[in-house]
Amino acid sequence: MDCSEQKDTEATAPSVIERYYTRWFRADMKGKPCEDHCILQHSNRLCVVTLAETHPILQDGRAIKSINYQISNCCSRLNNKVSGKSKRGGQFLTDFAPLCRITCTDETEYTIYSCIRGRLLEVNESILETPTLLLEKPSTEGYIAVILPKFEESKTITENLLSREEFESVVSKRAVVQPQPS
């Protein structure tokens, strides 16, 4: 294979995310416009919570000041410890359970939610030391958390989520509704 054929193959080869994960979206989380979340669902039921590419943090070129997994005085997602095959000890999350709070340098604060019911397996501690990962690689190294839905709920967790096509439809309608600056 010559060099040009190899480049073509690399350009068309799907990424790991595209090959093994299905993207689901939650638009306007808790009624807040444009605060969109993305759930990457693997065939083994694992779900990775990330920011959707339309989230204001990624859209407006904001810089991240801090990321805080301390949800309340008595609840920190960093204290989550799981063990064993059945992942005992993981915090159980509901659809609207807050995972973390992200504060930007302009003091705007965003709460990131789980979007699905399940057991919290891990939070991404590397974004605490390197918050730019969230901006540069939101679907890979900049993920927020990994959640394992209950086996019996694994088929129904996507009922409240949007497919890529449905999400793009919501985003395009949003662009029509928003007035253009003059």
N, C-alpha and C positions, 0 to 999 in steps of 0.2 A: 504494500500500500504506500503510495507516495504521500508527500507532506500535505498536499491540498485535500486529498481524500480523507486523511486523518483529521484535519481541521473541520471538514464538513460533518464527520461522524461525531466529533466532540460538540459541535454546535447544535446538533439535533438530538443528542442523547438526553433523555429526561433525567432530572435530578432525582436524588433519593426521595425527596418529599413528593415529587410528582409521581414516582413509581409506586410507592408503598403507602401513601397517605391520601385520604379523601378530605378535601377542604370543605368545612362548613362555616357558616357565618352567623353572627348575632348582630343585627343592625340597631343603632340608636339604643344602646344598652340603658335600661331603666329610664327610657324617655329622653335621654340626653342626646341631642342631635350629633351625628357623625361619630359618636363614641362606639366604634364598631370593633368587635372581637372576632378572632378567627380560631376555629378548633380544627386541629389536624388529627383525624381519626385513623389509626392503624388497623389493619385487618385482625390484629390480636386484641382488639378492644381498647388499647391504650389511647388516650386523647391528650394532645399537647395544646395548651392554651397559649395563644400568641396575639399580638395586635394585628388587626386587619390593616392592609396598606392604606386605607382611607381614614384611619384614626388620626385625630388632630396632632398627636405627638409626632407622627411620621410625615404628615402633610405640611405642617406649618414651619418646618425647619427649626423646631425648638431644641434647646439643649436641656438635658436632664440634670437636675440638681441632686435629687435623691430618690431612692426606691426603698420603701418601707414595708416589710412583711408583718409588722406588728399591727394587727387589726384592732385590738382593744387592749385594755390594761391586762386582761387575763388570757388573751389569745394571740399567739404569734405563730405564723405559718412556718417559721424557722425551727420551732420546737417539734415539728412533725417527725416522728420516727416510725418507720415501718419495718416489719421483720417477717421472715418466713414466706412460704409459697403463697399463702392466702393474703399476704400484705397486712397482717394484723397490726393494729396500733395507728394506722393512718387516720387522719381527721376526716370525718364524713362531711361532704359539702353538698349544699342544695344548689339549685340553678343560679340563685342570686347571692351566693356567698362571696364576700370580698376576698381576694387573694393578696393584693398588695395595693399600696398607694404610691403613685409616681408624682413627684413634684418637679416642675420645670423651673428653669432659672428666672422666668418671669412670674414665679409664685403660683402659676396655675396648677391645680392638683387634679389628678385623674385617679379614680378607683377602678381597678381591673377586677372583674368578676369571673367566677368559674364557668358560667354559662350552662353547665351540665351537672347532674347529680352523680356523685361517685366518691371514691376514696382518694384523698390526696396522697400521691406517692412521693413526689419531690417538688421542691421549688428550685428555681435556678439561682443559686447563690453567686454564680460568676457575674451576674449583672449588677450585683451590689458593688463589686470592686471595679467593674468596667461597664458603666451604664451605657456607653456608646454602642455596645453590642445590640442593645434593644433597637437602636436607630439604624445600624448598619446591616444587621442580619436578624431581623425580627422572626423569621420562620425557622431558623436553625439555632445558632448559638445564643440568640437573644430571646428565647422562649421564656414564658412566665412560670408555667408549672406543668406537671404531668399528673393526670387524673385517670383512675381506673373505674369505669362505671360497673355497677353490679351486673353479673352475667345475665340475669333475667331482664334487665333494663337496657342492655346493650343495643338492641334493635330499635328501641323506641326513643333513645336519647336525642336523636336527630329530628324528631317531630317538631320541636320548637326552633330549629335552626334552619338557615337558608342555604340552598345549594349555590354554587358559583353563579349560575344564570339568574336565579332569583335575586341574589345580592347585587349583581350588576344592574338589574332592573331597578332596584331600590335606589342605588347610587345615581343612575341616570335621571330618575325622576327628581331626586334631590337637587341635581344640577340645574334642572329646568325651573324649579320652584325658587331657588335662591336668587335674589336680585344681583345683577352685575354692578360692580362699583363704577361710578361715572366720573 
